[in-house]
Structures are given as structure tokens and as C-alpha cells.
């Protein structure tokens, strides 16, 4: 099947990360993306593949993954083709998702009793989700109970089995203390020097592999861009003293940790996410389907421009800046727990107006994890600019 490549202009997805994308990085990524499309049109798939790869290293985007997938297919690289379709699908491309599940992967749902007996959907105590692939021997496995708690979660890649946070696995931890990783990172002053000197603002999600000895082996960016601060952070994590390894069935196992990082000015936070779902009220940082304003990014920007009022005192004083807000999108789409992370300098009235604008918003399309609507944290800057 020949896929039609996409050439529409690169835009920024509404995720926790992409509102913080550095403009220069975004522009460089778009230039490489457009050059890749030119090479593709000339049927120079090898060059197009390389250019799309360089663009993705700067800024992940569904169109870039999709177009590189087409290059891989034309270069007879079925594995690369499927992996890139998965990349585009993970970023919300419905066409890529449809093709991926039709051509590359298979998902099975198995209903069981606690003793392992196969049963029906209406009579089960355990649900097993198994994903297998046509292009390699890897798999993903998850077992849940009727309360939706994740009992066991693991996956195999390159013949190595790696466990995720769940009820039956004791998570890998840095020194087994909640704040110890944050304390360690804050001792590495070179990171904060980079953030301050370059005036960097960002949010990034990392997948970190910790082996049986507690050594950090691999880091992978799942959301965000690899600016100089993230590059240094990755180096620091790889250099970190051994963690306490994850334990399953009384044995140390390889473990994948999901880490969220936010940084701006002198503010820095790092949080190791737990996907064990031990709490029915867990609020997620990143989910499979992120929340979305009705109509998407463009409609949200139109709504903000139409609704927000620039405080008169700020106009008279010539005050400008961005108000960075954090809030939760509930399963019913309602915005709650609005918090100002960083306000407009010298203008508390601007911050109040930004909060009012959020409070007036219509219900959002809620985020979903494993097909279920869940509470999701969301970050959004609102810009006050005199023109």
C-alpha cells in the first residue's frame, strides 16, 4: 500500500510540552521537515529519511513520523515503517493509527478468573492485554483487576524483558527516598547555570531504563525537545549513583521509569511518575490521548483572544509578559485546581485575568488512558502583549 505523504505546515501540538518549545528549535525543525518533503517529491527517499530524522531529533511531530514512515516503506524497511507509524499514532494521527493496527500490530484482550481459567467479559476477575507485532518478536503485556488497577505491566524489546510500575513490582528508586532524586539533581549546579544563562523554559518527559544493578542505562524523550538543559539533565541521570533496583518475585529486574521535568528561571521540579493506579483518583501528567479544547489549538487561541481583558492599569504602565498556568482537566472536561506557576512581572491583575479566562472556558475533551477518561495536569501560558 502506498501512503500519500503530508506536506502541510508543521504546527505545535497542544501537550504539556509543546507550549514551551523554543522558537529557534521549532524553526530549525520545520526547515529540515520542508527540505525532507522536497527530497521526497524527487523520490530521493534516503535523503528525505535523513532530513526527517534530523527534524525529529529537534522536535517530534506526527507529520514528520508519518512522512518518514513512507520513506522507510519505499526503502523496503518494514520495521522502520511500522515504528514510525507508531510514532505518528502516539502523537494523535488517526490515519497512522488505523494503518499501524491494520498492517503492523495485533492487540488481544483475554478475560480470566483469578485461577487462570478463561472466561467471558461479563464474568471475569482479571483482564490481560497482550500486544504483539508482525515486524519483530517484541510484546507488551498488562494485567488488570476489575477495579482497573494494574497488577502487572511489562514489555519485551530486543529479547529483553522490562517491567513498569504496577502492583506486583516494587519500583526502582533513587536511594528509596521520595525527594532524593530532586536533591541530587540540585547539587549539579552546571544544569541550573545552563537554564539561567540561556533563559530556558521547558517541560520534558523521559523514559529511563534502570537495570538489575540499579544503574541508569538509557534515557528517551517522549515529550519535549532536547535543548541544552535536557542534554545536561540526561548526562546527569546517566552519571547518577546506582538506584535501588526494581523487584519482581523477589528478584531484581530491569525497570522503566517515567520521569517528568519542568524548569524555568530558578524553578526546577523532577517527578518520577507511578502508573500503578493504586489510587482511583490519580492525576496523570501524560496520557495516551491528551485533553483538547473544543476545536483544537486554533479555536482555543481564538477563544482566549476574544475573552481575555487586558487590565487597564497594565496598559497604562506598559506591562507585558506571560502568565504560566497549571490546572487539571477532569474526566468530565471541567477545569479545576488552577495554579499560577509564574505570573506576569509586576502585574497581579494580569494573572487574575488569565485565571478568569480559564474559569470561563467551555468543557474540554478529556484525556484518556487505556480508553478511560482520567484527570490530567495541563500547563498553559497566556501572553499579555501590547500592540
C-alpha positions, 0 to 999 in steps of 0.5 A, a space after each residue: 500500500 502506498 501512503 500519500 505523504 503530508 506536506 502541510 505546515 508543521 504546527 505545535 501540538 497542544 501537550 504539556 510540552 509543546 507550549 514551551 518549545 523554543 522558537 529557534 528549535 521549532 524553526 530549525 525543525 520545520 526547515 529540515 521537515 520542508 527540505 525532507 518533503 522536497 527530497 521526497 517529491 524527487 523520490 530521493 527517499 534516503 535523503 528525505 529519511 535523513 532530513 526527517 530524522 534530523 527534524 525529529 531529533 529537534 522536535 517530534 511531530 506526527 507529520 514528520 513520523 508519518 512522512 518518514 514512515 513512507 520513506 522507510 516503506 519505499 526503502 523496503 524497511 518494514 520495521 522502520 515503517 511500522 515504528 514510525 507509524 507508531 510514532 505518528 499514532 502516539 502523537 494523535 494521527 488517526 490515519 497512522 493509527 488505523 494503518 499501524 493496527 491494520 498492517 503492523 500490530 495485533 492487540 488481544 484482550 483475554 478475560 480470566 478468573 483469578 485461577 487462570 481459567 478463561 472466561 467471558 467479559 461479563 464474568 471475569 476477575 482479571 483482564 490481560 492485554 497482550 500486544 504483539 507485532 508482525 515486524 519483530 518478536 517484541 510484546 507488551 503485556 498488562 494485567 488488570 483487576 476489575 477495579 482497573 488497577 494494574 497488577 502487572 505491566 511489562 514489555 519485551 524489546 530486543 529479547 529483553 524483558 522490562 517491567 513498569 510500575 504496577 502492583 506486583 513490582 516494587 519500583 526502582 528508586 533513587 536511594 528509596 527516598 521520595 525527594 532524593 532524586 530532586 536533591 541530587 539533581 540540585 547539587 549539579 549546579 552546571 544544569 541550573 547555570 545552563 537554564 539561567 544563562 540561556 533563559 530556558 523554559 521547558 517541560 520534558 518527559 523521559 523514559 529511563 531504563 534502570 537495570 538489575 544493578 540499579 544503574 541508569 542505562 538509557 534515557 528517551 524523550 517522549 515529550 519535549 525537545 532536547 535543548 541544552 538543559 535536557 542534554 545536561 539533565 540526561 548526562 546527569 541521570 546517566 552519571 547518577 549513583 546506582 538506584 535501588 533496583 526494581 523487584 519482581 518475585 523477589 528478584 531484581 529486574 530491569 525497570 522503566 521509569 517515567 520521569 517528568 521535568 519542568 524548569 524555568 528561571 530558578 524553578 526546577 521540579 523532577 517527578 518520577 511518575 507511578 502508573 500503578 493506579 493504586 489510587 482511583 483518583 490519580 492525576 496523570 501528567 501524560 496520557 495516551 490521548 491528551 485533553 483538547 479544547 473544543 476545536 483544537 489549538 486554533 479555536 482555543 487561541 481564538 477563544 482566549 483572544 476574544 475573552 481575555 481583558 487586558 487590565 487597564 492599569 497594565 496598559 497604562 504602565 506598559 506591562 507585558 509578559 506571560 502568565 504560566 498556568 497549571 490546572 487539571 482537566 477532569 474526566 468530565 472536561 471541567 477545569 479545576 485546581 488552577 495554579 499560577 506557576 509564574 505570573 506576569 512581572 509586576 502585574 497581579 491583575 494580569 494573572 487574575 485575568 488569565 485565571 478568569 479566562 480559564 474559569 470561563 472556558 467551555 468543557 474540554 475533551 478529556 484525556 484518556 488512558 487505556 480508553 478511560 477518561 482520567 484527570 490530567 495536569 495541563 500547563 498553559 501560558 497566556 501572553 499579555 502583549 501590547 500592540 
